[in-house]
Amino acid sequence: MSSYPNDGIVRVGRETKGRRGSGVTVITGLPGSEDALKKIASQLKAQCGVGGTVKGRVVEIQGDQRDRLVKILTDAGHTAKKAGG
């Protein structure tokens, strides 16, 4: 998912590779510093009631939370869309 351009669109997708079948929701394209990403990730994890992490410029949230996260990010003023299948 990191191959997407930095075009101002926040992309929310699902990834299972290398996770023994356990999927995570990955969020790319969020603006801000690494500290800002950690703060946003913390808020998203709390709103979804799950765990997660920040790896580089990618926020990972446990489980398939795509629909919920797109709504939360859109309500927060980001241009967000689901990526992938």
WORAKA-V346442 format. One record per pair of residues at least 4 apart in sequence whose ideal C-beta (glycine too) atoms are under 8 Angstrom apart, sorted by the first residue. I is the first residue (numbers start at 0). J is the second residue. Records with the same first field share a line. If there is no record, write none. Layout:
I = J  J
//
This chain:
0 = 10  12  14  25  27  57  82  83
1 = 27  55  56  57
3 = 8  10  27  28  82
5 = 28
6 = 28
7 = 28  30  78
8 = 28  78  79  80
9 = 26  27  28  29  72  77  78  79  80
10 = 26  27  28  79  80  81  82
11 = 24  25  26  65  68  69  72  79  80  81  82
12 = 24  25  27  65  81  82  83
13 = 22  23  24  25  63  65  83
14 = 18  22  23  24  25  59
15 = 20  21  22  23
18 = 22  23
21 = 61
22 = 62  63
23 = 51  59  60  61  62
24 = 59  60  61  62  63  64  65  68
25 = 57  58  59  60
26 = 43  57  58  59  60  68  72
27 = 56  57  58  82
29 = 36  39  56  58  77
30 = 35
31 = 35  36  39
32 = 36
33 = 37  53
34 = 38
35 = 39
36 = 40  53  56  58
37 = 41  53
38 = 42
39 = 43  58
40 = 44  51  52  53  58  60
41 = 45
42 = 46
43 = 47  51  58  60  68  71
44 = 48  49  50  51  60
46 = 67  71
47 = 60  62  64  67  68
49 = 60  61  62  64
50 = 60  61
51 = 58  59  60  61
52 = 58  59
53 = 57  58  59
54 = 59
60 = 64  68
64 = 68
65 = 69  81
66 = 70  81
67 = 71
68 = 72  79
69 = 73  79  80  81
70 = 74
71 = 75
72 = 77  79
73 = 77  78  79
//
